[in-house]
């Protein structure tokens, strides 16, 4: 198996599982992020993060088409690379789409 590379210099750009084949790395030179596709029976996108980027070097969690990541002072929940919810350090929650809430105020 040979290692293949894909490169982007677009801020915040994260590859999708379908963008990579096994043995291929995606490098975002703007953000300094590296991604790989893992298949241990279930395909997953993994980010290889430097230790200085956050606690234990973990800056994102990818589960299928969903990802949870730190973006500056925000925590973002994304679907297929599009931010659906963002929580900032002041506690402000931004949601894209319809919101359904249950219970009493």
Secondary structure, 3 states (H helix, E strand, C coil): CCCEEEEECCCCCCCCHHHCCCCEEEEECCCCEEEEEEECCCEEEEEECCHHHCHHHCCEEEECCEEEEEECCEEEEEECCEEEEEEECCCCEEECCCCCCCCCC
